[in-house]
Amino acid sequence: MHTVFVEFAFGPVAGKVHEALKPELQAAPSERSRIELRQDGGLLTLFIEAEDIISLRAALNTWLRLIKIAGEMLNARNTI
Amino acid sequence: MHTVFVEFAFGPVAGKVHEALKPELQAAPSERSRIELRQDGGLLTLFIEAEDIISLRAALNTWLRLIKIAGEMLNARNTI
């Protein structure tokens, strides 16, 4: 079993990114990986556990993409 | 600054995977991310620190690919 912790230093938008992505946790549960998303102040933490490196990488890329876009949208909104 | 910890449960081949990949740490140091690779018994730990999610993802994908191949080669060798 391989595990990944990713800590994103989002600062003030961390809570909003967390709220935006919570529904995605229920969207498509995979049998080969387990995902957790937590927020503590300005830190958003992604936890992934997977049987093999291929599933780890697939889940990680999906979530890095989602988190990147959510963060960019919120930061873009603050500059309008 | 975003950080990633990846723990690979490689068991008996963890040391050999670590030895095989250590030279890669010096290969192409990037200004936008910092990489560490440690081995403790059967666990191989990858640590990545990066300024932004794009650099984090680039470094992560590179290293996940390297680690996956090194692990597969060693496991394949044990089955010959």
Backbone of each chain as nested JSON, in Angstrom:
{
  "chains": [
    {"id": "A", "residues": [
      {"number": 1, "name": "MET", "atoms": {"N": [0.87, -1.205, 0.0], "CA": [0.0, 0.0, 0.0], "C": [0.896, 1.241, 0.0]}},
      {"number": 2, "name": "HIS", "atoms": {"N": [0.675, 2.105, -1.003], "CA": [1.469, 3.352, -1.11], "C": [0.602, 4.521, -0.654]}},
      {"number": 3, "name": "THR", "atoms": {"N": [1.214, 5.52, -0.003], "CA": [0.413, 6.663, 0.48], "C": [1.046, 7.991, 0.065]}},
      {"number": 4, "name": "VAL", "atoms": {"N": [0.179, 8.974, -0.155], "CA": [0.628, 10.324, -0.527], "C": [-0.042, 11.353, 0.37]}},
      {"number": 5, "name": "PHE", "atoms": {"N": [0.749, 12.311, 0.906], "CA": [0.23, 13.492, 1.595], "C": [0.643, 14.695, 0.765]}},
      {"number": 6, "name": "VAL", "atoms": {"N": [-0.319, 15.52, 0.403], "CA": [0.039, 16.76, -0.288], "C": [-0.521, 17.919, 0.525]}},
      {"number": 7, "name": "GLU", "atoms": {"N": [0.342, 18.883, 0.876], "CA": [-0.1, 20.064, 1.628], "C": [-0.044, 21.281, 0.708]}},
      {"number": 8, "name": "PHE", "atoms": {"N": [-1.204, 21.914, 0.523], "CA": [-1.288, 23.1, -0.333], "C": [-1.439, 24.338, 0.564]}},
      {"number": 9, "name": "ALA", "atoms": {"N": [-0.484, 25.254, 0.404], "CA": [-0.543, 26.482, 1.23], "C": [-1.416, 27.496, 0.49]}},
      {"number": 10, "name": "PHE", "atoms": {"N": [-2.754, 27.386, 0.626], "CA": [-3.677, 28.249, -0.108], "C": [-3.989, 29.551, 0.636]}},
      {"number": 11, "name": "GLY", "atoms": {"N": [-3.665, 29.616, 1.922], "CA": [-3.97, 30.851, 2.65], "C": [-5.478, 31.064, 2.743]}},
      {"number": 12, "name": "PRO", "atoms": {"N": [-5.937, 32.317, 2.559], "CA": [-7.354, 32.662, 2.827], "C": [-8.372, 31.9, 1.974]}},
      {"number": 13, "name": "VAL", "atoms": {"N": [-7.99, 31.39, 0.801], "CA": [-8.992, 30.704, -0.038], "C": [-9.063, 29.2, 0.237]}},
      {"number": 14, "name": "ALA", "atoms": {"N": [-8.258, 28.708, 1.179], "CA": [-8.206, 27.255, 1.446], "C": [-9.595, 26.697, 1.765]}},
      {"number": 15, "name": "GLY", "atoms": {"N": [-10.362, 27.405, 2.594], "CA": [-11.703, 26.937, 2.995], "C": [-12.619, 26.827, 1.79]}},
      {"number": 16, "name": "LYS", "atoms": {"N": [-12.552, 27.822, 0.91], "CA": [-13.455, 27.826, -0.271], "C": [-13.064, 26.711, -1.242]}},
      {"number": 17, "name": "VAL", "atoms": {"N": [-11.735, 26.47, -1.385], "CA": [-11.298, 25.377, -2.273], "C": [-11.823, 24.052, -1.709]}},
      {"number": 18, "name": "HIS", "atoms": {"N": [-11.728, 23.906, -0.394], "CA": [-12.19, 22.679, 0.274], "C": [-13.696, 22.476, 0.029]}},
      {"number": 19, "name": "GLU", "atoms": {"N": [-14.477, 23.539, 0.241], "CA": [-15.935, 23.45, 0.027], "C": [-16.254, 23.065, -1.413]}},
      {"number": 20, "name": "ALA", "atoms": {"N": [-15.51, 23.689, -2.353], "CA": [-15.788, 23.45, -3.791], "C": [-15.495, 22.0, -4.173]}},
      {"number": 21, "name": "LEU", "atoms": {"N": [-14.512, 21.373, -3.51], "CA": [-14.074, 20.038, -3.953], "C": [-14.685, 18.885, -3.164]}},
      {"number": 22, "name": "LYS", "atoms": {"N": [-15.3, 19.165, -2.023], "CA": [-15.875, 18.086, -1.198], "C": [-16.813, 17.184, -2.002]}},
      {"number": 23, "name": "PRO", "atoms": {"N": [-17.72, 17.74, -2.839], "CA": [-18.627, 16.867, -3.606], "C": [-17.864, 15.88, -4.502]}},
      {"number": 24, "name": "GLU", "atoms": {"N": [-16.667, 16.26, -4.931], "CA": [-15.891, 15.377, -5.822], "C": [-15.478, 14.087, -5.105]}},
      {"number": 25, "name": "LEU", "atoms": {"N": [-15.421, 14.148, -3.763], "CA": [-15.009, 12.954, -3.006], "C": [-16.018, 11.826, -3.187]}},
      {"number": 26, "name": "GLN", "atoms": {"N": [-17.313, 12.2, -3.334], "CA": [-18.359, 11.171, -3.52], "C": [-18.524, 10.814, -4.999]}},
      {"number": 27, "name": "ALA", "atoms": {"N": [-17.994, 11.672, -5.895], "CA": [-18.296, 11.545, -7.332], "C": [-17.971, 10.15, -7.867]}},
      {"number": 28, "name": "ALA", "atoms": {"N": [-16.699, 9.742, -7.862], "CA": [-16.39, 8.438, -8.477], "C": [-15.418, 7.679, -7.585]}},
      {"number": 29, "name": "PRO", "atoms": {"N": [-15.937, 7.085, -6.471], "CA": [-15.018, 6.339, -5.593], "C": [-14.373, 5.187, -6.367]}},
      {"number": 30, "name": "SER", "atoms": {"N": [-13.049, 5.061, -6.241], "CA": [-12.354, 3.984, -6.962], "C": [-12.039, 2.872, -5.974]}},
      {"number": 31, "name": "GLU", "atoms": {"N": [-12.106, 1.614, -6.447], "CA": [-11.756, 0.527, -5.532], "C": [-10.262, 0.488, -5.252]}},
      {"number": 32, "name": "ARG", "atoms": {"N": [-9.459, 1.125, -6.153], "CA": [-8.01, 0.927, -6.035], "C": [-7.309, 2.051, -5.283]}},
      {"number": 33, "name": "SER", "atoms": {"N": [-8.101, 3.103, -4.897], "CA": [-7.431, 4.161, -4.112], "C": [-8.445, 4.804, -3.169]}},
      {"number": 34, "name": "ARG", "atoms": {"N": [-7.948, 5.3, -2.049], "CA": [-8.793, 5.956, -1.047], "C": [-8.296, 7.393, -0.907]}},
      {"number": 35, "name": "ILE", "atoms": {"N": [-9.245, 8.369, -0.906], "CA": [-8.907, 9.799, -0.917], "C": [-9.487, 10.485, 0.317]}},
      {"number": 36, "name": "GLU", "atoms": {"N": [-8.693, 11.373, 0.908], "CA": [-9.233, 12.246, 1.961], "C": [-8.769, 13.663, 1.663]}},
      {"number": 37, "name": "LEU", "atoms": {"N": [-9.654, 14.635, 1.974], "CA": [-9.321, 16.05, 1.76], "C": [-9.658, 16.791, 3.035]}},
      {"number": 38, "name": "ARG", "atoms": {"N": [-8.665, 17.462, 3.627], "CA": [-8.905, 18.185, 4.89], "C": [-8.393, 19.607, 4.753]}},
      {"number": 39, "name": "GLN", "atoms": {"N": [-8.991, 20.492, 5.559], "CA": [-8.531, 21.885, 5.55], "C": [-8.321, 22.334, 6.985]}},
      {"number": 40, "name": "ASP", "atoms": {"N": [-7.164, 23.005, 7.191], "CA": [-6.862, 23.497, 8.533], "C": [-6.276, 24.891, 8.361]}},
      {"number": 41, "name": "GLY", "atoms": {"N": [-7.093, 25.899, 8.617], "CA": [-6.629, 27.271, 8.392], "C": [-6.309, 27.472, 6.919]}},
      {"number": 42, "name": "GLY", "atoms": {"N": [-5.1, 27.946, 6.627], "CA": [-4.721, 28.231, 5.237], "C": [-4.165, 27.022, 4.51]}},
      {"number": 43, "name": "LEU", "atoms": {"N": [-4.149, 25.85, 5.197], "CA": [-3.586, 24.624, 4.61], "C": [-4.681, 23.665, 4.15]}},
      {"number": 44, "name": "LEU", "atoms": {"N": [-4.571, 23.198, 2.909], "CA": [-5.466, 22.154, 2.401], "C": [-4.6, 20.898, 2.266]}},
      {"number": 45, "name": "THR", "atoms": {"N": [-5.058, 19.773, 2.868], "CA": [-4.27, 18.533, 2.83], "C": [-5.012, 17.441, 2.064]}},
      {"number": 46, "name": "LEU", "atoms": {"N": [-4.313, 16.885, 1.082], "CA": [-4.864, 15.775, 0.28], "C": [-4.144, 14.506, 0.702]}},
      {"number": 47, "name": "PHE", "atoms": {"N": [-4.925, 13.467, 1.012], "CA": [-4.335, 12.181, 1.409], "C": [-4.842, 11.12, 0.435]}},
      {"number": 48, "name": "ILE", "atoms": {"N": [-3.912, 10.354, -0.146], "CA": [-4.31, 9.287, -1.08], "C": [-3.588, 8.0, -0.681]}},
      {"number": 49, "name": "GLU", "atoms": {"N": [-4.341, 6.916, -0.642], "CA": [-3.779, 5.587, -0.354], "C": [-4.132, 4.705, -1.547]}},
      {"number": 50, "name": "ALA", "atoms": {"N": [-3.16, 3.981, -2.092], "CA": [-3.463, 3.162, -3.277], "C": [-2.653, 1.871, -3.254]}},
      {"number": 51, "name": "GLU", "atoms": {"N": [-3.237, 0.832, -3.88], "CA": [-2.62, -0.499, -3.921], "C": [-1.33, -0.486, -4.742]}},
      {"number": 52, "name": "ASP", "atoms": {"N": [-1.354, 0.269, -5.856], "CA": [-0.194, 0.241, -6.76], "C": [0.098, 1.65, -7.266]}},
      {"number": 53, "name": "ILE", "atoms": {"N": [1.293, 1.81, -7.852], "CA": [1.741, 3.151, -8.249], "C": [0.885, 3.709, -9.393]}},
      {"number": 54, "name": "ILE", "atoms": {"N": [0.365, 2.822, -10.243], "CA": [-0.473, 3.307, -11.354], "C": [-1.75, 3.965, -10.803]}},
      {"number": 55, "name": "SER", "atoms": {"N": [-2.406, 3.303, -9.83], "CA": [-3.63, 3.896, -9.251], "C": [-3.286, 5.16, -8.463]}},
      {"number": 56, "name": "LEU", "atoms": {"N": [-2.147, 5.134, -7.793], "CA": [-1.702, 6.303, -7.01], "C": [-1.55, 7.512, -7.939]}},
      {"number": 57, "name": "ARG", "atoms": {"N": [-0.894, 7.263, -9.065], "CA": [-0.603, 8.342, -10.013], "C": [-1.883, 8.859, -10.662]}},
      {"number": 58, "name": "ALA", "atoms": {"N": [-2.8, 7.926, -10.977], "CA": [-4.059, 8.333, -11.622], "C": [-4.86, 9.226, -10.672]}},
      {"number": 59, "name": "ALA", "atoms": {"N": [-5.006, 8.777, -9.427], "CA": [-5.785, 9.552, -8.444], "C": [-5.102, 10.9, -8.185]}},
      {"number": 60, "name": "LEU", "atoms": {"N": [-3.795, 10.871, -8.089], "CA": [-3.041, 12.083, -7.783], "C": [-3.196, 13.116, -8.907]}},
      {"number": 61, "name": "ASN", "atoms": {"N": [-3.062, 12.663, -10.144], "CA": [-3.187, 13.605, -11.268], "C": [-4.59, 14.204, -11.351]}},
      {"number": 62, "name": "THR", "atoms": {"N": [-5.604, 13.347, -11.097], "CA": [-6.981, 13.859, -11.117], "C": [-7.137, 14.964, -10.078]}},
      {"number": 63, "name": "TRP", "atoms": {"N": [-6.664, 14.684, -8.87], "CA": [-6.884, 15.645, -7.782], "C": [-5.983, 16.876, -7.89]}},
      {"number": 64, "name": "LEU", "atoms": {"N": [-4.782, 16.701, -8.407], "CA": [-3.926, 17.884, -8.591], "C": [-4.56, 18.823, -9.613]}},
      {"number": 65, "name": "ARG", "atoms": {"N": [-5.167, 18.234, -10.653], "CA": [-5.856, 19.048, -11.672], "C": [-7.035, 19.803, -11.043]}},
      {"number": 66, "name": "LEU", "atoms": {"N": [-7.883, 19.085, -10.273], "CA": [-9.067, 19.703, -9.645], "C": [-8.647, 20.835, -8.702]}},
      {"number": 67, "name": "ILE", "atoms": {"N": [-7.638, 20.561, -7.884], "CA": [-7.208, 21.542, -6.87], "C": [-6.574, 22.758, -7.546]}},
      {"number": 68, "name": "LYS", "atoms": {"N": [-5.794, 22.502, -8.588], "CA": [-5.154, 23.613, -9.318], "C": [-6.22, 24.549, -9.906]}},
      {"number": 69, "name": "ILE", "atoms": {"N": [-7.237, 23.957, -10.542], "CA": [-8.275, 24.775, -11.189], "C": [-9.091, 25.54, -10.141]}},
      {"number": 70, "name": "ALA", "atoms": {"N": [-9.481, 24.834, -9.064], "CA": [-10.277, 25.503, -8.017], "C": [-9.488, 26.685, -7.443]}},
      {"number": 71, "name": "GLY", "atoms": {"N": [-8.203, 26.475, -7.174], "CA": [-7.364, 27.547, -6.623], "C": [-7.245, 28.708, -7.594]}},
      {"number": 72, "name": "GLU", "atoms": {"N": [-7.038, 28.4, -8.867], "CA": [-6.892, 29.463, -9.884], "C": [-8.175, 30.272, -10.022]}},
      {"number": 73, "name": "MET", "atoms": {"N": [-9.328, 29.583, -10.019], "CA": [-10.606, 30.301, -10.171], "C": [-10.798, 31.28, -9.006]}},
      {"number": 74, "name": "LEU", "atoms": {"N": [-10.521, 30.812, -7.801], "CA": [-10.742, 31.677, -6.64], "C": [-9.767, 32.844, -6.648]}},
      {"number": 75, "name": "ASN", "atoms": {"N": [-8.51, 32.562, -7.019], "CA": [-7.528, 33.656, -7.056], "C": [-7.874, 34.641, -8.168]}},
      {"number": 76, "name": "ALA", "atoms": {"N": [-8.361, 34.107, -9.323], "CA": [-8.736, 34.978, -10.453], "C": [-9.88, 35.874, -10.008]}},
      {"number": 77, "name": "ARG", "atoms": {"N": [-10.856, 35.305, -9.274], "CA": [-12.043, 36.077, -8.837], "C": [-11.599, 37.222, -7.944]}},
      {"number": 78, "name": "ASN", "atoms": {"N": [-10.566, 37.021, -7.145], "CA": [-10.103, 38.087, -6.229], "C": [-9.441, 39.225, -6.996]}},
      {"number": 79, "name": "THR", "atoms": {"N": [-9.062, 38.984, -8.271], "CA": [-8.365, 40.057, -9.012], "C": [-9.312, 40.777, -9.967]}},
      {"number": 80, "name": "ILE", "atoms": {"N": [-10.617, 40.356, -10.0], "CA": [-11.543, 41.038, -10.936], "C": [-11.922, 42.401, -10.344]}}
    ]},
    {"id": "B", "residues": [
      {"number": 1, "name": "MET", "atoms": {"N": [4.145, 27.79, -0.593], "CA": [5.005, 26.598, -0.832], "C": [4.161, 25.346, -0.6]}},
      {"number": 2, "name": "HIS", "atoms": {"N": [4.077, 24.475, -1.604], "CA": [3.294, 23.227, -1.492], "C": [4.255, 22.058, -1.273]}},
      {"number": 3, "name": "THR", "atoms": {"N": [3.838, 21.064, -0.469], "CA": [4.738, 19.934, -0.199], "C": [4.025, 18.606, -0.412]}},
      {"number": 4, "name": "VAL", "atoms": {"N": [4.808, 17.613, -0.845], "CA": [4.271, 16.265, -1.061], "C": [5.17, 15.248, -0.373]}},
      {"number": 5, "name": "PHE", "atoms": {"N": [4.545, 14.305, 0.355], "CA": [5.231, 13.124, 0.919], "C": [4.626, 11.907, 0.243]}},
      {"number": 6, "name": "VAL", "atoms": {"N": [5.452, 11.069, -0.362], "CA": [4.918, 9.819, -0.917], "C": [5.681, 8.672, -0.268]}},
      {"number": 7, "name": "GLU", "atoms": {"N": [4.943, 7.725, 0.315], "CA": [5.568, 6.548, 0.931], "C": [5.277, 5.329, 0.082]}},
      {"number": 8, "name": "PHE", "atoms": {"N": [6.34, 4.694, -0.4], "CA": [6.186, 3.499, -1.23], "C": [6.568, 2.27, -0.394]}},
      {"number": 9, "name": "ALA", "atoms": {"N": [5.622, 1.341, -0.263], "CA": [5.896, 0.122, 0.522], "C": [6.543, -0.902, -0.419]}},
      {"number": 10, "name": "PHE", "atoms": {"N": [7.866, -0.781, -0.647], "CA": [8.557, -1.656, -1.6], "C": [9.062, -2.952, -0.953]}},
      {"number": 11, "name": "GLY", "atoms": {"N": [9.098, -2.98, 0.377], "CA": [9.588, -4.209, 1.008], "C": [11.061, -4.429, 0.689]}},
      {"number": 12, "name": "PRO", "atoms": {"N": [11.455, -5.696, 0.394], "CA": [12.877, -6.048, 0.278], "C": [13.64, -5.289, -0.827]}},
      {"number": 13, "name": "VAL", "atoms": {"N": [12.959, -4.797, -1.865], "CA": [13.697, -4.125, -2.959], "C": [13.848, -2.62, -2.721]}},
      {"number": 14, "name": "ALA", "atoms": {"N": [13.319, -2.113, -1.588], "CA": [13.342, -0.657, -1.34], "C": [14.768, -0.094, -1.41]}},
      {"number": 15, "name": "GLY", "atoms": {"N": [15.726, -0.794, -0.807], "CA": [17.118, -0.321, -0.793], "C": [17.681, -0.222, -2.196]}},
      {"number": 16, "name": "LYS", "atoms": {"N": [17.399, -1.232, -3.008], "CA": [17.942, -1.242, -4.388], "C": [17.297, -0.138, -5.23]}},
      {"number": 17, "name": "VAL", "atoms": {"N": [15.978, 0.096, -5.023], "CA": [15.306, 1.176, -5.774], "C": [15.97, 2.501, -5.384]}},
      {"number": 18, "name": "HIS", "atoms": {"N": [16.234, 2.665, -4.091], "CA": [16.85, 3.902, -3.597], "C": [18.234, 4.105, -4.239]}},
      {"number": 19, "name": "GLU", "atoms": {"N": [19.046, 3.042, -4.23], "CA": [20.396, 3.133, -4.829], "C": [20.307, 3.504, -6.306]}},
      {"number": 20, "name": "ALA", "atoms": {"N": [19.361, 2.857, -7.006], "CA": [19.238, 3.068, -8.466], "C": [18.84, 4.517, -8.779]}},
      {"number": 21, "name": "LEU", "atoms": {"N": [18.081, 5.157, -7.878], "CA": [17.529, 6.485, -8.206], "C": [18.323, 7.645, -7.62]}},
      {"number": 22, "name": "LYS", "atoms": {"N": [19.246, 7.365, -6.696], "CA": [19.994, 8.467, -6.06], "C": [20.688, 9.361, -7.105]}},
      {"number": 23, "name": "PRO", "atoms": {"N": [21.326, 8.787, -8.137], "CA": [21.987, 9.657, -9.131], "C": [21.019, 10.632, -9.798]}},
      {"number": 24, "name": "GLU", "atoms": {"N": [19.739, 10.244, -9.891], "CA": [18.76, 11.121, -10.543], "C": [18.556, 12.417, -9.751]}},
      {"number": 25, "name": "LEU", "atoms": {"N": [18.866, 12.37, -8.456], "CA": [18.673, 13.576, -7.638], "C": [19.591, 14.7, -8.103]}},
      {"number": 26, "name": "GLN", "atoms": {"N": [20.804, 14.308, -8.594], "CA": [21.741, 15.35, -9.05], "C": [21.52, 15.689, -10.524]}},
      {"number": 27, "name": "ALA", "atoms": {"N": [20.769, 14.827, -11.242], "CA": [20.662, 14.934, -12.705], "C": [20.185, 16.308, -13.143]}},
      {"number": 28, "name": "ALA", "atoms": {"N": [18.982, 16.715, -12.816], "CA": [18.496, 18.008, -13.36], "C": [17.794, 18.778, -12.243]}},
      {"number": 29, "name": "PRO", "atoms": {"N": [18.593, 19.386, -11.318], "CA": [17.945, 20.156, -10.238], "C": [17.124, 21.292, -10.826]}},
      {"number": 30, "name": "SER", "atoms": {"N": [15.875, 21.438, -10.334], "CA": [15.009, 22.501, -10.856], "C": [14.977, 23.63, -9.835]}},
      {"number": 31, "name": "GLU", "atoms": {"N": [14.911, 24.875, -10.334], "CA": [14.815, 25.98, -9.37], "C": [13.452, 26.01, -8.697]}},
      {"number": 32, "name": "ARG", "atoms": {"N": [12.425, 25.389, -9.34], "CA": [11.065, 25.572, -8.837], "C": [10.618, 24.461, -7.905]}},
      {"number": 33, "name": "SER", "atoms": {"N": [11.485, 23.401, -7.752], "CA": [11.051, 22.37, -6.786], "C": [12.28, 21.736, -6.147]}},
      {"number": 34, "name": "ARG", "atoms": {"N": [12.095, 21.257, -4.924], "CA": [13.181, 20.619, -4.18], "C": [12.753, 19.187, -3.9]}},
      {"number": 35, "name": "ILE", "atoms": {"N": [13.683, 18.198, -4.124], "CA": [13.354, 16.771, -4.028], "C": [14.243, 16.096, -2.987]}},
      {"number": 36, "name": "GLU", "atoms": {"N": [13.654, 15.227, -2.192], "CA": [14.456, 14.357, -1.315], "C": [13.936, 12.936, -1.468]}},
      {"number": 37, "name": "LEU", "atoms": {"N": [14.867, 11.964, -1.387], "CA": [14.481, 10.553, -1.486], "C": [15.158, 9.814, -0.34]}},
      {"number": 38, "name": "ARG", "atoms": {"N": [14.346, 9.163, 0.498], "CA": [14.925, 8.452, 1.651], "C": [14.402, 7.027, 1.677]}},
      {"number": 39, "name": "GLN", "atoms": {"N": [15.199, 6.151, 2.303], "CA": [14.754, 4.764, 2.439], "C": [14.936, 4.345, 3.887]}},
      {"number": 40, "name": "ASP", "atoms": {"N": [13.877, 3.67, 4.41], "CA": [13.951, 3.202, 5.793], "C": [13.335, 1.806, 5.813]}},
      {"number": 41, "name": "GLY", "atoms": {"N": [14.198, 0.808, 5.842], "CA": [13.7, -0.575, 5.778], "C": [12.989, -0.785, 4.451]}},
      {"number": 42, "name": "GLY", "atoms": {"N": [11.742, -1.274, 4.507], "CA": [11.007, -1.567, 3.275], "C": [10.271, -0.369, 2.71]}},
      {"number": 43, "name": "LEU", "atoms": {"N": [10.452, 0.804, 3.36], "CA": [9.73, 2.024, 2.925], "C": [10.663, 2.978, 2.183]}},
      {"number": 44, "name": "LEU", "atoms": {"N": [10.224, 3.427, 1.008], "CA": [10.95, 4.455, 0.257], "C": [10.085, 5.713, 0.342]}},
      {"number": 45, "name": "THR", "atoms": {"N": [10.69, 6.849, 0.79], "CA": [9.91, 8.085, 0.945], "C": [10.421, 9.162, -0.008]}},
      {"number": 46, "name": "LEU", "atoms": {"N": [9.494, 9.71, -0.779], "CA": [9.807, 10.812, -1.716], "C": [9.226, 12.079, -1.114]}},
      {"number": 47, "name": "PHE", "atoms": {"N": [10.038, 13.138, -1.029], "CA": [9.577, 14.436, -0.514], "C": [9.803, 15.477, -1.604]}},
      {"number": 48, "name": "ILE", "atoms": {"N": [8.751, 16.235, -1.928], "CA": [8.875, 17.287, -2.949], "C": [8.28, 18.582, -2.38]}},
      {"number": 49, "name": "GLU", "atoms": {"N": [9.016, 19.665, -2.568], "CA": [8.542, 20.992, -2.152], "C": [8.559, 21.864, -3.409]}},
      {"number": 50, "name": "ALA", "atoms": {"N": [7.478, 22.586, -3.681], "CA": [7.452, 23.394, -4.916], "C": [6.674, 24.686, -4.689]}},
      {"number": 51, "name": "GLU", "atoms": {"N": [7.063, 25.716, -5.46], "CA": [6.455, 27.054, -5.343], "C": [4.987, 27.021, -5.794]}},
      {"number": 52, "name": "ASP", "atoms": {"N": [4.72, 26.252, -6.865], "CA": [3.358, 26.265, -7.42], "C": [2.943, 24.852, -7.807]}},
      {"number": 53, "name": "ILE", "atoms": {"N": [1.633, 24.679, -8.053], "CA": [1.096, 23.34, -8.292], "C": [1.607, 22.772, -9.626]}},
      {"number": 54, "name": "ILE", "atoms": {"N": [1.883, 23.627, -10.573], "CA": [2.385, 23.145, -11.869], "C": [3.768, 22.493, -11.687]}},
      {"number": 55, "name": "SER", "atoms": {"N": [4.656, 23.153, -10.938], "CA": [6.0, 22.582, -10.699], "C": [5.896, 21.324, -9.839]}},
      {"number": 56, "name": "LEU", "atoms": {"N": [4.967, 21.355, -8.866], "CA": [4.756, 20.195, -7.981], "C": [4.361, 18.975, -8.82]}},
      {"number": 57, "name": "ARG", "atoms": {"N": [3.417, 19.206, -9.728], "CA": [2.892, 18.12, -10.547], "C": [3.946, 17.596, -11.527]}},
      {"number": 58, "name": "ALA", "atoms": {"N": [4.742, 18.514, -12.084], "CA": [5.789, 18.11, -13.044], "C": [6.823, 17.232, -12.334]}},
      {"number": 59, "name": "ALA", "atoms": {"N": [7.294, 17.689, -11.171], "CA": [8.31, 16.93, -10.426], "C": [7.73, 15.584, -9.974]}},
      {"number": 60, "name": "LEU", "atoms": {"N": [6.484, 15.614, -9.518], "CA": [5.835, 14.399, -9.014], "C": [5.691, 13.359, -10.126]}},
      {"number": 61, "name": "ASN", "atoms": {"N": [5.241, 13.788, -11.285], "CA": [5.056, 12.837, -12.389], "C": [6.378, 12.237, -12.85]}},
      {"number": 62, "name": "THR", "atoms": {"N": [7.415, 13.1, -12.888], "CA": [8.737, 12.59, -13.278], "C": [9.177, 11.499, -12.307]}},
      {"number": 63, "name": "TRP", "atoms": {"N": [9.061, 11.799, -11.01], "CA": [9.562, 10.85, -10.002], "C": [8.676, 9.619, -9.867]}},
      {"number": 64, "name": "LEU", "atoms": {"N": [7.371, 9.775, -10.031], "CA": [6.499, 8.589, -9.962], "C": [6.839, 7.636, -11.107]}},
      {"number": 65, "name": "ARG", "atoms": {"N": [7.151, 8.23, -12.283], "CA": [7.523, 7.392, -13.431], "C": [8.831, 6.653, -13.139]}},
      {"number": 66, "name": "LEU", "atoms": {"N": [9.853, 7.369, -12.646], "CA": [11.167, 6.761, -12.339], "C": [11.014, 5.641, -11.305]}},
      {"number": 67, "name": "ILE", "atoms": {"N": [10.264, 5.916, -10.248], "CA": [10.123, 4.959, -9.148], "C": [9.338, 3.735, -9.603]}},
      {"number": 68, "name": "LYS", "atoms": {"N": [8.315, 3.965, -10.406], "CA": [7.493, 2.846, -10.91], "C": [8.36, 1.907, -11.758]}},
      {"number": 69, "name": "ILE", "atoms": {"N": [9.159, 2.496, -12.657], "CA": [9.993, 1.671, -13.554], "C": [11.06, 0.921, -12.757]}},
      {"number": 70, "name": "ALA", "atoms": {"N": [11.736, 1.618, -11.838], "CA": [12.785, 0.974, -11.031], "C": [12.189, -0.195, -10.248]}},
      {"number": 71, "name": "GLY", "atoms": {"N": [11.024, 0.015, -9.638], "CA": [10.371, -1.047, -8.857], "C": [9.996, -2.221, -9.745]}},
      {"number": 72, "name": "GLU", "atoms": {"N": [9.445, -1.914, -10.922], "CA": [9.022, -2.997, -11.84], "C": [10.225, -3.803, -12.322]}},
      {"number": 73, "name": "MET", "atoms": {"N": [11.341, -3.137, -12.642], "CA": [12.535, -3.845, -13.134], "C": [13.054, -4.804, -12.066]}},
      {"number": 74, "name": "LEU", "atoms": {"N": [13.09, -4.312, -10.818], "CA": [13.626, -5.169, -9.745], "C": [12.695, -6.344, -9.486]}},
      {"number": 75, "name": "ASN", "atoms": {"N": [11.381, -6.076, -9.487], "CA": [10.429, -7.175, -9.256], "C": [10.459, -8.168, -10.407]}},
      {"number": 76, "name": "ALA", "atoms": {"N": [10.614, -7.643, -11.664], "CA": [10.671, -8.54, -12.84], "C": [11.908, -9.427, -12.708]}},
      {"number": 77, "name": "ARG", "atoms": {"N": [13.023, -8.847, -12.27], "CA": [14.281, -9.599, -12.156], "C": [14.114, -10.733, -11.161]}},
      {"number": 78, "name": "ASN", "atoms": {"N": [13.332, -10.532, -10.126], "CA": [13.148, -11.589, -9.103], "C": [12.305, -12.74, -9.64]}},
      {"number": 79, "name": "THR", "atoms": {"N": [11.603, -12.52, -10.759], "CA": [10.716, -13.592, -11.268], "C": [11.376, -14.314, -12.445]}},
      {"number": 80, "name": "ILE", "atoms": {"N": [12.627, -13.893, -12.831], "CA": [13.273, -14.6, -13.971], "C": [13.819, -15.933, -13.461]}}
    ]}
  ]
}
